[in-house]
Amino acid sequence: VFLWMVRSNKQDLEYMPQMNICHRNHYVITDASIYFDMLSFMNMTGKDIHNHKFICPDDLYKAHEIALASYKKIEKKVTEEEKRKQAEKENKVYVKEKEKFFGIRITDGELSIQVLQSVLEFIDEGDSMHHCVYENEYYKKKDSLILSAKVNGERMETVEVSLKTFKVIQSRAACNKTSAYHNRIIELVNRNMGLIRRAAS
């Protein structure tokens, strides 16, 4: 621990109470860098770092991995919450621009295609399909309309239509691939392009 403090240029030890607990339990810290990282993750996730059962692990590296995984889970949740709050702020502009298209429903009995009706739906679409429809802010594209094509409620592809040319720009399945319904989706949208054209006028 002392050598780690020297290498890290630390004048004080933040976790002195934990060092005392280690000393009382005859616990030897074999890797100070990993150990203090573990304590930091535990502290940030609300773990009881005054309990020797947590801070004197038999397998330091495994305990570090568990603490890191818990931290990442919480960090991801916080990031998701912030993303959704931001989406709610941006939703008013999106709805104002695209609301006139929200009534459009395109179906052939099996396929069902409709416009994404909120920025939150862009998040869900992107998360489910593992592509960048939200991250690349397609909801801000004034000349594009984004639709979701589903079969029995299951997302098949995300469709982008140009509001200038009224043509399908792209249609992407999960991970930017194409589904077994790819050609049918594009044909169905093209056959019903008049609905979009009329809503835009």
SEKERO-457170 format. One record per atom (N, C-alpha, C): atom name; residue in three letters; y, x, z. Coordinates in steps of 0.1 Angstrom, whole numbers, plus 5000, padded with zeros to 4 digits. Atoms other than C-alpha are relative to their C-alpha. Layout:
<rs>
  name  resn     v     u     w
    CA   ala     Y     X     Z
...
</rs>
This chain:
<rs>
  name  resn     v     u     w
     N   val  4988  5008  5000
    CA   val  5000  5000  5000
     C   val  5012  5009  5000
     N   phe  4988  4991  5000
    CA   phe  5024  5028  5008
     C   phe  5002  5007  4987
     N   leu  4999  4993  5013
    CA   leu  5017  5046  4975
     C   leu  5005  4989  4990
     N   trp  4995  5011  5009
    CA   trp  5023  5012  4957
     C   trp  5015  4998  5002
     N   met  4986  5001  4997
    CA   met  5056  5009  4975
     C   met  5009  5011  4994
     N   val  4993  4988  5005
    CA   val  5066  5044  4965
     C   val  5002  4998  4984
     N   arg  4999  5001  5015
    CA   arg  5057  5038  4928
     C   arg  5009  4989  4996
     N   ser  4992  5012  5003
    CA   ser  5074  5004  4928
     C   ser  5014  5001  5005
     N   asn  4986  4997  4994
    CA   asn  5105  5019  4945
     C   asn  5004  4988  5009
     N   lys  4997  5010  4990
    CA   lys  5103  4993  4973
     C   lys  5004  5006  5013
     N   gln  4996  4995  4987
    CA   gln  5122  4999  5005
     C   gln  4994  4992  5011
     N   asp  5006  5008  4990
    CA   asp  5108  4970  5024
     C   asp  4988  4992  4995
     N   leu  5012  5008  5004
    CA   leu  5075  4951  5024
     C   leu  5002  4986  5003
     N   glu  4997  5015  4998
    CA   glu  5080  4914  5018
     C   glu  4990  4993  5008
     N   tyr  5011  5007  4993
    CA   tyr  5046  4904  5032
     C   tyr  4995  5007  5012
     N   met  5004  4993  4988
    CA   met  5046  4922  5065
     C   met  4991  4992  5009
     N   pro  5010  5008  4991
    CA   pro  5030  4893  5085
     C   pro  4986  5000  4994
     N   gln  5013  5000  5006
    CA   gln  5002  4893  5060
     C   gln  4993  5013  5002
     N   met  5006  4987  4997
    CA   met  4997  4930  5065
     C   met  4994  5001  5014
     N   asn  5004  5000  4986
    CA   asn  4994  4924  5102
     C   asn  4986  4992  5001
     N   ile  5013  5008  5000
    CA   ile  4967  4897  5095
     C   ile  4989  5008  4995
     N   cys  5011  4992  5006
    CA   cys  4948  4921  5073
     C   cys  4996  5011  5010
     N   his  5003  4989  4990
    CA   his  4950  4948  5100
     C   his  4991  4994  5011
     N   arg  5008  5006  4989
    CA   arg  4937  4924  5127
     C   arg  4985  4996  4995
     N   asn  5013  5004  5005
    CA   asn  4908  4914  5104
     C   asn  4993  5012  4994
     N   his  5006  4988  5005
    CA   his  4900  4950  5094
     C   his  4998  4999  4985
     N   tyr  5001  5002  5014
    CA   tyr  4907  4940  5058
     C   tyr  5007  5012  4993
     N   val  4995  4989  5007
    CA   val  4912  4969  5034
     C   val  5005  4996  4986
     N   ile  4994  5003  5013
    CA   ile  4935  4964  5004
     C   ile  4997  5011  4990
     N   thr  5004  4990  5009
    CA   thr  4919  4982  4976
     C   thr  5009  5002  4987
     N   asp  4991  5000  5011
    CA   asp  4944  4974  4949
     C   asp  5013  4993  5003
     N   ala  4988  5006  4995
    CA   ala  4979  4968  4962
     C   ala  5008  4992  4990
     N   ser  4992  5007  5011
    CA   ser  4995  4957  4929
     C   ser  4993  4986  4998
     N   ile  5007  5013  5002
    CA   ile  4968  4930  4924
     C   ile  5001  4991  5012
     N   tyr  4999  5008  4987
    CA   tyr  4969  4920  4961
     C   tyr  5013  4993  5001
     N   phe  4987  5006  4998
    CA   phe  5006  4914  4962
     C   phe  5004  4990  4989
     N   asp  4998  5010  5011
    CA   asp  5006  4896  4929
     C   asp  4993  4987  5005
     N   met  5008  5012  4995
    CA   met  4979  4873  4944
     C   met  5008  4993  5011
     N   leu  4992  5006  4989
    CA   leu  5000  4867  4975
     C   leu  5012  4992  4994
     N   ser  4989  5006  5007
    CA   ser  5030  4859  4953
     C   ser  4996  4987  4994
     N   phe  5005  5013  5006
    CA   phe  5010  4833  4933
     C   phe  4997  4990  5010
     N   met  5004  5009  4990
    CA   met  4996  4818  4964
     C   met  5012  4994  5007
     N   asn  4988  5005  4993
    CA   asn  5030  4815  4980
     C   asn  5007  4990  4991
     N   met  4993  5009  5009
    CA   met  5045  4799  4949
     C   met  4993  4986  4998
     N   thr  5007  5012  5002
    CA   thr  5017  4773  4948
     C   thr  4997  4993  5013
     N   gly  5001  5007  4988
    CA   gly  5019  4764  4984
     C   gly  4987  5003  5008
     N   lys  5013  4996  4993
    CA   lys  4987  4781  4996
     C   lys  5005  5006  5014
     N   asp  4997  4995  4987
    CA   asp  4986  4790  5033
     C   asp  4997  5015  5001
     N   ile  5002  4985  5000
    CA   ile  4992  4827  5032
     C   ile  5001  5006  5014
     N   his  5001  4995  4986
    CA   his  4990  4829  5070
     C   his  4985  4998  5005
     N   asn  5014  5003  4997
    CA   asn  4953  4820  5068
     C   asn  4992  5012  4995
     N   his  5008  4988  5005
    CA   his  4930  4851  5067
     C   his  4989  4996  4990
     N   lys  5010  5004  5009
    CA   lys  4904  4831  5048
     C   lys  5005  5001  4985
     N   phe  4994  4999  5014
    CA   phe  4928  4831  5018
     C   phe  5005  5014  4997
     N   ile  4994  4987  5003
    CA   ile  4945  4864  5021
     C   ile  4991  5012  5003
     N   cys  5009  4989  4998
    CA   cys  4915  4885  5030
     C   cys  4987  4997  4992
     N   pro  5011  5005  5008
    CA   pro  4892  4876  5001
     C   pro  4989  5011  4998
     N   asp  5011  4990  5002
    CA   asp  4858  4893  4996
     C   asp  5001  5006  4986
     N   asp  4998  4995  5013
    CA   asp  4865  4896  4959
     C   asp  5015  4998  4996
     N   leu  4985  5001  5002
    CA   leu  4902  4904  4954
     C   leu  5003  4996  4985
     N   tyr  4997  5003  5014
    CA   tyr  4901  4902  4916
     C   tyr  4997  4986  4996
     N   lys  5003  5015  5003
    CA   lys  4884  4868  4915
     C   lys  5011  4992  5007
     N   ala  4990  5007  4993
    CA   ala  4909  4856  4941
     C   ala  5013  5000  4993
     N   his  4988  4999  5008
    CA   his  4937  4869  4920
     C   his  5000  4991  4988
     N   glu  5001  5008  5012
    CA   glu  4924  4851  4889
     C   glu  5002  4985  5004
     N   ile  4999  5014  4995
    CA   ile  4921  4818  4909
     C   ile  5015  4997  5003
     N   ala  4986  5002  4996
    CA   ala  4957  4822  4923
     C   ala  5008  4999  4987
     N   leu  4993  5000  5013
    CA   leu  4970  4830  4888
     C   leu  4998  4987  4992
     N   ala  5004  5012  5007
    CA   ala  4952  4800  4873
     C   ala  5008  4988  5006
     N   ser  4993  5011  4993
    CA   ser  4967  4777  4899
     C   ser  5015  5000  4997
     N   tyr  4986  4998  5003
    CA   tyr  5002  4791  4893
     C   tyr  5003  4995  4985
     N   lys  4997  5004  5014
    CA   lys  4999  4786  4855
     C   lys  4999  4985  4998
     N   lys  5002  5015  5001
    CA   lys  4987  4750  4860
     C   lys  5013  4993  5004
     N   ile  4988  5006  4995
    CA   ile  5018  4742  4880
     C   ile  5012  5003  4991
     N   glu  4989  4996  5009
    CA   glu  5041  4762  4857
     C   glu  4999  4991  4987
     N   lys  5001  5008  5012
    CA   lys  5027  4742  4827
     C   lys  5005  4986  5003
     N   lys  4996  5014  4996
    CA   lys  5032  4709  4845
     C   lys  5015  4999  5001
     N   val  4986  5000  4999
    CA   val  5068  4719  4853
     C   val  5007  5000  4986
     N   thr  4995  4999  5014
    CA   thr  5074  4729  4816
     C   thr  4999  4987  4993
     N   glu  5002  5013  5007
    CA   glu  5059  4696  4804
     C   glu  5010  4990  5005
     N   glu  4990  5010  4995
    CA   glu  5082  4676  4827
     C   glu  5014  5003  4995
     N   glu  4987  4996  5006
    CA   glu  5112  4696  4815
     C   glu  5001  4996  4986
     N   lys  5000  5004  5014
    CA   lys  5102  4690  4779
     C   lys  5002  4985  4998
     N   arg  4999  5014  5001
    CA   arg  5098  4653  4784
     C   arg  5014  4995  5004
     N   lys  4986  5004  4996
    CA   lys  5132  4650  4802
     C   lys  5010  5003  4989
     N   gln  4992  4997  5011
    CA   gln  5148  4668  4773
     C   gln  4998  4990  4988
     N   ala  5003  5009  5010
    CA   ala  5130  4645  4749
     C   ala  5007  4986  5002
     N   glu  4993  5012  4997
    CA   glu  5144  4615  4767
     C   glu  5015  5000  4997
     N   lys  4986  4999  5003
    CA   lys  5179  4628  4763
     C   lys  5003  4999  4985
     N   glu  4998  4999  5014
    CA   glu  5174  4634  4726
     C   glu  4996  4987  4993
     N   asn  5006  5012  5006
    CA   asn  5157  4600  4720
     C   asn  5010  4991  4994
     N   lys  4990  5009  5004
    CA   lys  5189  4580  4717
     C   lys  5004  5002  4985
     N   val  4995  4996  5013
    CA   val  5200  4599  4686
     C   val  4989  4996  4990
     N   tyr  5011  5003  5009
    CA   tyr  5165  4596  4670
     C   tyr  4998  4985  4997
     N   val  5002  5014  5002
    CA   val  5162  4559  4676
     C   val  5011  4994  4992
     N   lys  4988  5005  5008
    CA   lys  5197  4553  4662
     C   lys  4998  5003  4985
     N   glu  5001  4996  5014
    CA   glu  5188  4571  4630
     C   glu  4988  4994  4993
     N   lys  5013  5004  5006
    CA   lys  5152  4559  4625
     C   lys  4995  4986  5004
     N   glu  5005  5013  4995
    CA   glu  5150  4525  4642
     C   glu  4997  4990  4989
     N   lys  5001  5010  5011
    CA   lys  5153  4506  4609
     C   lys  4986  5002  4994
     N   phe  5014  4998  5005
    CA   phe  5118  4521  4600
     C   phe  4989  4996  5009
     N   phe  5010  5002  4990
    CA   phe  5101  4511  4632
     C   phe  4990  4988  4997
     N   gly  5008  5012  5002
    CA   gly  5088  4478  4619
     C   gly  4989  5002  4989
     N   ile  5010  4998  5011
    CA   ile  5068  4494  4591
     C   ile  4986  5003  5005
     N   arg  5015  4998  4997
    CA   arg  5030  4491  4594
     C   arg  4993  5001  4986
     N   ile  5008  4998  5012
    CA   ile  5008  4504  4566
     C   ile  4985  5001  5003
     N   thr  5014  5000  4997
    CA   thr  4971  4496  4566
     C   thr  4992  4996  4988
     N   asp  5010  5005  5010
    CA   asp  4941  4492  4544
     C   asp  4988  4994  5007
     N   gly  5011  5006  4992
    CA   gly  4920  4476  4571
     C   gly  4993  5010  5009
     N   glu  5006  4990  4991
    CA   glu  4906  4509  4584
     C   glu  5011  5010  5004
     N   leu  4988  4991  4997
    CA   leu  4936  4533  4582
     C   leu  5012  4992  5005
     N   ser  4988  5006  4995
    CA   ser  4967  4524  4602
     C   ser  5010  5011  5001
     N   ile  4990  4989  5000
    CA   ile  4999  4543  4596
     C   ile  5013  4994  5004
     N   gln  4987  5005  4995
    CA   gln  5032  4538  4614
     C   gln  5009  5012  5004
     N   val  4990  4990  4997
    CA   val  5064  4557  4621
     C   val  5000  5003  5015
     N   leu  4999  4996  4986
    CA   leu  5067  4577  4653
     C   leu  5013  4994  5006
     N   gln  4988  5008  4996
    CA   gln  5091  4556  4674
     C   gln  5008  5006  5012
     N   ser  4992  4993  4990
    CA   ser  5104  4580  4700
     C   ser  4997  5015  5000
     N   val  5002  4986  4999
    CA   val  5108  4617  4707
     C   val  4987  5003  5008
     N   leu  5012  4998  4991
    CA   leu  5081  4614  4734
     C   leu  4987  4999  4991
     N   glu  5012  5002  5008
    CA   glu  5057  4602  4707
     C   glu  4998  5013  4991
     N   phe  5001  4987  5007
    CA   phe  5065  4635  4688
     C   phe  4992  5010  5009
     N   ile  5006  4991  4991
    CA   ile  5054  4654  4719
     C   ile  4985  4997  5000
     N   asp  5014  5004  4999
    CA   asp  5021  4634  4722
     C   asp  4993  5003  4987
     N   glu  5006  4997  5013
    CA   glu  5015  4638  4684
     C   glu  4997  5014  4999
     N   gly  5002  4986  5001
    CA   gly  5020  4675  4685
     C   gly  4989  5005  5010
     N   asp  5010  4995  4990
    CA   asp  4999  4680  4717
     C   asp  4986  4996  4995
     N   ser  5013  5005  5004
    CA   ser  4971  4659  4703
     C   ser  4995  5007  4988
     N   met  5004  4994  5013
    CA   met  4971  4674  4668
     C   met  5001  5015  5000
     N   his  4998  4986  4999
    CA   his  4979  4709  4679
     C   his  5008  5006  4988
     N   his  4991  4995  5010
    CA   his  5007  4714  4655
     C   his  5014  4999  5005
     N   cys  4986  4998  4995
    CA   cys  5045  4719  4657
     C   cys  5009  4989  4996
     N   val  4991  5011  5004
    CA   val  5059  4685  4648
     C   val  5011  4998  5011
     N   tyr  4990  5001  4990
    CA   tyr  5077  4685  4681
     C   tyr  5008  5013  5002
     N   glu  4994  4987  4998
    CA   glu  5084  4722  4686
     C   glu  5010  5004  4989
     N   asn  4991  4997  5011
    CA   asn  5100  4725  4652
     C   asn  5010  4988  4997
     N   glu  4990  5010  5000
    CA   glu  5121  4694  4659
     C   glu  5001  4992  4988
     N   tyr  5000  5009  5011
    CA   tyr  5110  4672  4631
     C   tyr  5008  4987  5002
     N   tyr  4992  5012  4997
    CA   tyr  5127  4643  4649
     C   tyr  5015  5002  4997
     N   lys  4986  4998  5003
    CA   lys  5160  4659  4641
     C   lys  5003  5000  4985
     N   lys  4998  5000  5015
    CA   lys  5154  4659  4603
     C   lys  5005  4987  4995
     N   lys  4994  5013  5005
    CA   lys  5177  4633  4589
     C   lys  4994  4995  4988
     N   asp  5005  5005  5013
    CA   asp  5161  4632  4555
     C   asp  4984  5000  5000
     N   ser  5014  5001  4999
    CA   ser  5125  4631  4568
     C   ser  4996  4988  5009
     N   leu  5005  5010  4992
    CA   leu  5104  4603  4582
     C   leu  4986  5004  5004
     N   ile  5013  4996  4995
    CA   ile  5073  4611  4604
     C   ile  4992  4988  5004
     N   leu  5009  5011  4997
    CA   leu  5044  4588  4605
     C   leu  4987  5006  5005
     N   ser  5013  4996  4995
    CA   ser  5011  4589  4623
     C   ser  4989  4992  4994
     N   ala  5011  5008  5006
    CA   ala  4979  4579  4605
     C   ala  4988  5001  5009
     N   lys  5012  5001  4990
    CA   lys  4950  4567  4627
     C   lys  4989  4991  4994
     N   val  5012  5008  5003
    CA   val  4915  4553  4624
     C   val  4995  4996  5013
     N   asn  5005  5006  4988
    CA   asn  4904  4530  4652
     C   asn  5008  5006  5012
     N   gly  4992  4995  4990
    CA   gly  4933  4544  4673
     C   gly  5000  5015  5002
     N   glu  5001  4986  4999
    CA   glu  4923  4580  4668
     C   glu  5009  5007  4989
     N   arg  4991  4993  5009
    CA   arg  4949  4603  4652
     C   arg  4992  5008  4989
     N   met  5007  4992  5011
    CA   met  4938  4616  4618
     C   met  5009  5010  4994
     N   glu  4991  4991  5006
    CA   glu  4969  4631  4602
     C   glu  5015  4996  5004
     N   thr  4986  5002  4998
    CA   thr  5007  4634  4607
     C   thr  5006  5001  4986
     N   val  4995  5000  5013
    CA   val  5026  4625  4576
     C   val  5015  5001  5000
     N   glu  4986  4999  5002
    CA   glu  5061  4636  4565
     C   glu  5004  4995  4987
     N   val  4995  5006  5013
    CA   val  5079  4615  4539
     C   val  5015  5004  4998
     N   ser  4986  4997  5003
    CA   ser  5112  4626  4522
     C   ser  5007  4987  4998
     N   leu  4992  5012  5001
    CA   leu  5139  4600  4526
     C   leu  5010  5002  4988
     N   lys  4992  4998  5012
    CA   lys  5156  4615  4495
     C   lys  4992  4997  4988
     N   thr  5008  5002  5012
    CA   thr  5128  4616  4470
     C   thr  4989  4989  5002
     N   phe  5010  5010  4997
    CA   phe  5105  4590  4488
     C   phe  4986  5005  4995
     N   lys  5013  4994  5003
    CA   lys  5075  4613  4483
     C   lys  4994  5006  5013
     N   val  5006  4994  4989
    CA   val  5050  4626  4508
     C   val  5002  5015  4999
     N   ile  4998  4985  5000
    CA   ile  5060  4662  4517
     C   ile  4988  5007  5005
     N   gln  5012  4994  4994
    CA   gln  5030  4670  4538
     C   gln  4992  4990  5008
     N   ser  5008  5008  4991
    CA   ser  5001  4654  4557
     C   ser  4990  5009  5006
     N   arg  5008  4990  4992
    CA   arg  4984  4674  4584
     C   arg  4991  4994  5010
     N   ala  5009  5004  4989
    CA   ala  4954  4669  4605
     C   ala  5001  5010  5011
     N   ala  5000  4991  4989
    CA   ala  4946  4687  4637
     C   ala  5000  5015  4996
     N   cys  4998  4986  5003
    CA   cys  4956  4724  4637
     C   cys  5004  5003  4985
     N   asn  4994  4999  5014
    CA   asn  4974  4719  4603
     C   asn  4989  5000  4989
     N   lys  5011  5001  5010
    CA   lys  4941  4712  4585
     C   lys  5001  4987  4993
     N   thr  5000  5013  5007
    CA   thr  4932  4682  4564
     C   thr  4987  4993  5005
     N   ser  5011  5008  4995
    CA   ser  4909  4653  4575
     C   ser  4992  4995  4988
     N   ala  5007  5006  5010
    CA   ala  4883  4635  4556
     C   ala  5007  4988  4993
     N   tyr  4992  5012  5005
    CA   tyr  4909  4607  4551
     C   tyr  5013  5005  4992
     N   his  4988  4994  5005
    CA   his  4935  4631  4536
     C   his  5005  4993  4988
     N   asn  4995  5006  5012
    CA   asn  4937  4617  4501
     C   asn  5003  4985  5001
     N   arg  4997  5015  4998
    CA   arg  4934  4581  4512
     C   arg  5013  4998  5007
     N   ile  4987  5001  4993
    CA   ile  4963  4586  4536
     C   ile  5012  5001  4991
     N   ile  4989  4998  5010
    CA   ile  4986  4600  4509
     C   ile  5001  4989  4990
     N   glu  4999  5011  5010
    CA   glu  4976  4573  4484
     C   glu  5005  4987  5006
     N   leu  4996  5013  4994
    CA   leu  4981  4545  4509
     C   leu  5015  5001  5003
     N   val  4986  4999  4997
    CA   val  5015  4558  4519
     C   val  5008  4999  4987
     N   asn  4993  5001  5013
    CA   asn  5025  4562  4482
     C   asn  5000  4986  4995
     N   arg  5000  5014  5005
    CA   arg  5014  4526  4474
     C   arg  5009  4991  5008
     N   asn  4991  5009  4992
    CA   asn  5035  4513  4502
     C   asn  5014  5007  5002
     N   met  4987  4993  4998
    CA   met  5065  4536  4497
     C   met  5012  4991  4998
     N   gly  4990  5009  5002
    CA   gly  5085  4506  4487
     C   gly  5005  4994  5013
     N   leu  4997  5004  4986
    CA   leu  5085  4495  4524
     C   leu  5011  5009  5006
     N   ile  4991  4990  4994
    CA   ile  5102  4527  4534
     C   ile  5013  5001  4992
     N   arg  4988  5000  5009
    CA   arg  5126  4527  4504
     C   arg  5009  4988  5004
     N   arg  4992  5012  4997
    CA   arg  5137  4491  4513
     C   arg  5007  5002  5014
     N   ala  4995  4998  4986
    CA   ala  5142  4500  4550
     C   ala  5011  5010  5000
     N   ala  4990  4990  5001
    CA   ala  5163  4530  4540
     C   ala  5013  4995  4994
     N   ser  4988  5005  5008
    CA   ser  5187  4510  4517
     C   ser  5009  4991  5009
</rs>
